Amino acid sequence: MELLLVRHAIALPAEGEGEEADDARPLSPKGVKRFRKVVRGLRALGVELDYLLTSPKRRALETAEMLSDLLQGESRVTPHLALPPSPALLEEIPKEGRVALVGHEPYLSGLLAWLLLGDFLGESARGDLGERFPLKKGGVAWLEGEVRPGGMCLRALFPPKVFRL
């Protein structure tokens, strides 16, 4: 199976303070424009998605909506993509086809490190290892293999700039 980890596109600053204000942040016009180029680039690479899972935060939902142009199957929201990587998230990911997850940093980088390197350093090291695989806003990590800690390999790590060149 193939898994694409997608960091949400550039969002506007939060209006107000607190978690609710952060959760409600929409994409900026610049973020929309740039992420459309990411979608075009993925299409040019022949990417079609069987499943799309997204964080419930507005900026991730809006990013996923643009990715839905590549979607051949179902889409759903999971709160696990707005939290540190966990076994509960792994259980939600379909085990076949091509799946995209739209979420946030530092959680996606931690998930990436966990799927590539496994549990050999324990749960507390996931975030630290994730720093070695930074995903810029609108960036995409493309993996393949089995959805389990240490079960996947990295096919590509695309900063969004790659698709703008």
C-alpha positions in Angstrom: 0.0 0.0 0.0 1.0 3.6 -0.5 0.6 6.4 2.1 0.9 10.1 1.5 1.4 12.3 4.5 0.3 15.8 3.7 0.8 18.8 5.9 -2.0 21.4 5.5 -1.3 24.4 3.3 -0.4 27.9 4.6 -3.2 29.3 6.9 -4.1 32.7 8.2 -3.1 33.6 11.7 -5.6 32.8 14.4 -8.1 35.5 15.2 -8.2 35.5 19.0 -6.6 33.2 21.5 -7.0 29.6 22.5 -7.5 26.3 20.9 -10.9 27.2 19.2 -9.3 30.1 17.4 -6.5 28.0 16.2 -8.8 25.2 15.1 -10.9 27.6 13.0 -8.0 29.1 11.0 -8.7 29.0 7.3 -6.1 28.7 4.5 -4.7 32.0 3.2 -5.1 32.9 -0.4 -1.4 32.3 -0.8 -1.8 28.9 0.7 -4.6 28.0 -1.6 -2.7 29.2 -4.7 0.4 27.3 -3.7 -1.4 24.1 -2.7 -3.2 24.0 -6.1 0.2 23.6 -7.6 1.0 20.7 -5.3 -2.3 19.0 -6.4 -1.4 19.6 -10.1 2.1 18.2 -9.5 0.7 15.1 -7.8 -1.7 14.6 -10.7 1.2 14.9 -13.1 2.9 12.1 -11.2 -0.2 9.9 -11.7 -1.4 10.1 -8.1 -5.0 8.9 -7.6 -6.2 8.4 -4.0 -8.4 5.5 -2.8 -8.9 7.1 0.6 -8.4 10.4 2.2 -8.3 11.0 6.0 -8.0 14.5 7.5 -7.8 16.3 10.8 -10.9 18.1 11.8 -9.1 21.5 12.0 -10.4 23.9 9.3 -7.0 24.4 7.6 -6.6 20.6 7.1 -10.2 20.2 5.9 -9.7 22.9 3.3 -6.4 21.3 2.2 -8.1 17.9 2.0 -10.9 19.5 -0.1 -8.4 20.5 -2.7 -6.8 17.0 -2.7 -10.3 15.5 -3.2 -9.7 16.2 -7.0 -7.4 13.2 -6.9 -9.9 11.0 -4.8 -11.5 7.9 -6.3 -12.9 6.6 -3.1 -14.0 7.8 0.3 -12.9 10.6 2.6 -13.4 11.0 6.3 -12.3 13.1 9.3 -10.4 11.7 12.2 -9.5 13.5 15.4 -6.3 11.3 15.6 -4.7 13.4 12.9 -4.8 16.5 15.2 -2.9 14.5 18.0 0.5 12.8 18.4 0.8 9.6 16.5 -0.9 6.7 18.2 -1.9 3.0 17.6 -5.5 4.4 17.3 -4.5 6.4 14.3 -2.8 3.4 12.7 -6.0 1.3 13.2 -8.0 3.9 11.2 -5.7 3.9 8.2 -7.0 1.5 5.4 -4.4 -1.2 4.8 -4.6 -1.3 1.0 -4.7 1.1 -1.9 -3.3 4.6 -1.9 -4.2 6.7 1.1 -3.6 10.3 2.0 -3.5 11.7 5.5 -3.8 15.5 6.0 -2.6 16.8 9.3 -0.2 19.0 11.2 3.3 19.3 12.5 4.9 18.1 14.6 2.6 15.1 14.5 3.0 14.1 10.8 6.8 14.2 11.1 6.6 12.0 14.2 4.3 9.6 12.4 6.7 9.5 9.5 9.6 8.7 11.7 7.5 6.0 13.5 6.4 4.3 10.3 9.9 4.3 8.9 12.0 3.5 12.0 9.6 1.7 14.3 9.5 1.7 18.1 13.1 0.9 18.9 13.5 4.1 20.9 10.1 4.2 22.5 7.1 6.5 22.2 8.8 9.5 23.7 11.4 9.6 20.9 8.8 9.8 18.1 8.7 13.6 18.2 12.5 13.9 18.4 13.0 11.7 15.4 10.3 13.5 13.5 12.5 16.6 13.5 14.7 14.8 11.1 11.8 14.6 8.5 10.4 18.1 8.5 7.3 18.7 6.4 6.8 22.3 5.2 3.2 23.6 4.9 1.8 21.9 1.8 4.6 19.3 1.8 4.1 15.6 1.0 5.9 12.5 2.2 5.2 9.4 0.0 5.6 6.1 1.7 4.9 2.5 0.8 4.8 -0.8 2.7 2.8 -2.0 5.6 1.1 0.5 8.0 2.9 -0.4 11.2 5.9 1.0 13.1 9.0 0.3 11.0 6.9 -1.2 8.2 7.1 1.5 5.6 9.8 2.9 3.3 10.1 6.5 2.0 9.5 6.9 -1.7 9.8 10.7 -1.8 9.7 13.7 0.5 8.4 16.7 -1.5 8.7 20.2 -0.2 5.9 22.2 -1.8 8.4 24.3 -3.7 9.2 21.3 -5.9 5.8 21.6 -7.5 6.1 25.4 -8.1 9.3 25.1 -10.2 
